[in-house]
Structures are given as structure tokens and as C-alpha cells.
Amino acid sequence: MPKNIFGRARALTQTHKLAIAGTATLGAAALAFTAVPSEAQTPAHEATAVSAPVSAPVSVGNQPVKTLKVAVTDQMASASLKAEAIAAKQKAAQGAVKKQVQQKAQQAAQQRPAQKAASRSAQRPAAQPVAAKTYANNLDGWIRQSLDIMRQNGIPGSYNGLYRNIMRESSGNPAAINNWDINARNGIPSKGLLQVIDPTFRAYHVPGTSWNIYDPVANITAAANYAAHRYGSMDNVNSAY
């Protein structure tokens, strides 16, 4: 072989020798460590390894624990926000349903009186027109009709007071006329059931009655109105008035 090849071979042999020597040294050290009793003091290099602070972050998989904690915290916050959003939607939905129920209840309450009124109206028999009051065409009927008109117009008087004065003045004859007293001599004779002269009849005529002085109801009502103004009531009249 050429020298350069032998020289290189010799260099490799020296390297191998060094490796073998190093291996032997490590083996001896291992045997020496194994021979130390279990109660012996912890080797210096182990104490150093235990007491030395961990500079690199502990990793799970490919991510540091700190990064995982942040991710978990973010996920929990996101889940909390989602839960709050769902609760808010549920609350809004419940509020909408409650509002609809209240609106329906209010509408029903508003419609209920109308429905009741309609029901009562349907159940109530149709009102019959009130028949006009009728009076007998005699002295009793004339007095009673006059009393109703007097009450409507606030004119005092009683059946007895009217009847008593009518019988004294005309004996109940609506066509009676006095042609002999002072009024007759003056051209204004007394006429009718209560012997009223024309000027008095016109002055105390009661609306709603006839303007005919011989009409029994008109004559009685006008005379009662005159007596009320002069004597307080026809009941207070006991003689010619």
C-alpha cells in the first residue's frame, strides 16, 4: 500500500484506541456508581439536575401548558357567552309569549262587555211601545187628565179641590156660561167647568192644551193655573174667585 494510505490507516487506529480507552473509563465509572450503597449521598450531578430550575416550559404534545391554559380559558369564555346568548334568546322568547298572552287577555277583556251586552240584548225581549194613556170622556177623566198636565207643569192642586170647585161653579157642565153677573154685563161672561172669562183663560193657558175655552181639560188646567198664582192652589178656593 502507499504511505498515505498506511498513514491514514494508522491515524484511524489511534482514534479507535482513544474510543476504546474512553469506553473503558465509562465502564469503570458505571461500576463505581453501582457499588455505592442506597443510603449513600446522592451524586453531585443528580443533585444538580434535581435542584436546577426548569427553564423550558413543560409541553403536552407540541404545545406548552401555558398555551393550553389560555386556549381552555378562551373556550370556557366562549361557551359562557354562548350560554348567555341562548339564555337571553329564551328570555326574549318568553317575554314575547307573555306579551302576546297579555294582549290576548286585554282584547278578550275589552270584547267581553260588548259580547255580554249583545247577549243581553239578544235575550231581552223587544221593548213594546208604551201605549198613550187614555182618559174617560167624562168629568172624572177630564179631572185626571188635567191633574197629569198640572204635575208636568208644576201646578199644584188635588182631585178633591178641582172636583169641589167644578161642582159649585158649573155642576159639571163644560158648556156652562154665566150671562147675568158683572162679567157678563161687561161683555166677558164666565165660561166652562170652572167659569173662566176669556182674558183669564188666555193669560193662564197651559201649553199642550186646547185654546178652546169650552174644552174641559183646557178650562180646568187654565183655571187651576190662575188659582195657583192668586191663591196658592185651587184647593184654597171655596167660593167665587
Summary of the structure (lengths in Angstrom):
residues: 241
radius of gyration: 67.3
end to end distance: 187.8
largest distance: 199.7
contacts: 549
relative contact order: 0.06
helix: 64%
strand: 3%
